[in-house]
Amino acid sequence: MNARTLLLAAALAGPALTALSPALATTAPTLTLAQQAQRAEVIVRATLGTPAEVKDGEVTYLAYPLTVTETIVGDATRLPQQGGKPALFVLKGVDGLPDLRAGLEVVALLYAARLDSPVVGFNQGLYAVTGGKVTAGDITDPVKLREALLSARGGK
C-alpha cells in the first residue's frame, strides 16, 4: 500500500480516525535499521542526478536518475527507469521527503515499485554519504552500514 492510498484511507475515515489520534493519519511508525533492511527490495549506494518531471496520468513525479556505485541487495534494474538508468521516483509536492538534490550520494533502501516515495519507512531509509561519512544511528562508516544491512537480512 502506498502513501497516497494510506492518506486517502485516512481522509475517508474522517473525523472518527483523527479524533482517536490526529497524528495517526499523517505519520508512519519509526522503523529500526534492521526493519528497514528487511523490508527493502533493493538497497544501493548511488548518486542522485538532476531530477526530471514525469507525468503518469494526473500524477507528477520527480525522477532522480541514479548512478549506482554499489548494489548491496536486490537488482537495481528492477527500479523504475529514467533516461535508461534506475531512478528514484517521488511524488511531486509530498511533504516530509528527505532533502533530495542532484549530486547527493546516498545509501538508499527502496521498494522496487513506483510509489509516492519508494524509500522504505516512508522516507526513513535514505542515508546521505557526506565526506565519506553516513549518519545511521550510531553508524558513521558506510562500510559498517553495509555490513549492518546485510546482517539484518541474514547475510543475504
Residue pairs with C-beta under 8 A, 6 or more apart in sequence:
2 113
2 115
2 116
3 91
3 94
3 115
3 116
3 117
3 122
4 91
4 116
7 25
7 26
10 17
10 18
10 24
10 25
10 26
11 25
13 25
17 24
17 25
18 24
18 25
28 121
28 122
28 124
30 121
30 124
31 39
31 120
31 121
31 124
31 125
33 136
33 137
33 139
33 148
33 149
33 152
34 148
34 152
35 121
36 109
36 120
36 121
36 124
36 125
37 43
37 73
37 109
37 148
37 149
37 150
37 152
37 153
38 152
38 153
39 109
39 111
39 120
39 121
39 125
40 73
40 74
40 109
40 110
40 111
40 120
40 125
40 149
41 73
41 74
41 78
41 110
41 111
41 112
42 71
42 73
42 74
42 75
42 76
42 78
42 79
42 110
42 111
42 112
43 71
43 72
43 73
43 74
43 107
43 108
43 109
43 110
43 149
44 66
44 68
44 70
44 71
44 72
44 76
44 86
44 107
44 108
44 110
45 68
45 69
45 70
45 72
45 105
45 106
45 107
45 108
45 129
45 142
45 146
46 66
46 67
46 68
46 69
46 70
46 76
46 86
46 105
46 106
46 108
47 66
47 67
47 69
47 103
47 104
47 105
47 106
48 64
48 65
48 66
48 88
48 100
48 101
48 102
48 103
48 104
48 105
48 106
49 64
49 65
49 66
49 67
49 85
49 102
50 64
50 65
50 102
51 62
51 63
51 64
51 100
51 102
52 62
52 63
52 65
52 82
52 83
53 60
53 61
53 62
53 63
53 92
54 60
54 61
54 62
54 63
54 82
54 89
55 61
56 114
59 91
60 91
60 92
60 93
61 89
61 90
61 91
61 92
61 114
62 89
62 90
62 92
62 100
63 80
63 82
63 87
63 88
63 89
64 82
64 87
64 88
64 89
64 90
64 100
64 102
65 82
65 83
65 85
65 86
65 87
66 76
66 79
66 85
66 86
66 87
66 88
66 108
67 85
68 76
68 86
69 105
70 146
72 107
72 146
72 149
72 150
73 149
73 150
73 153
73 156
74 112
76 86
77 86
78 112
79 86
79 87
79 88
79 110
79 112
79 118
80 86
80 87
80 89
80 113
80 114
80 118
81 87
82 89
88 100
88 108
88 110
88 118
88 119
89 114
89 115
89 118
90 97
90 100
90 116
90 117
90 118
90 119
91 116
91 117
94 116
94 117
96 122
96 123
97 117
97 123
98 119
98 123
98 126
98 128
99 128
104 128
105 128
105 129
105 130
106 126
106 127
106 128
106 129
107 126
107 127
107 129
107 134
107 136
107 142
107 145
107 146
107 149
108 119
108 125
108 126
108 127
109 119
109 120
109 121
109 125
109 126
109 149
110 118
110 119
110 120
110 125
111 118
111 119
111 120
112 118
117 123
119 125
119 126
127 134
127 135
127 136
127 145
128 134
128 135
129 142
132 142
133 140
133 141
133 142
134 140
134 141
134 142
134 145
136 145
136 148
139 145
139 148
150 156
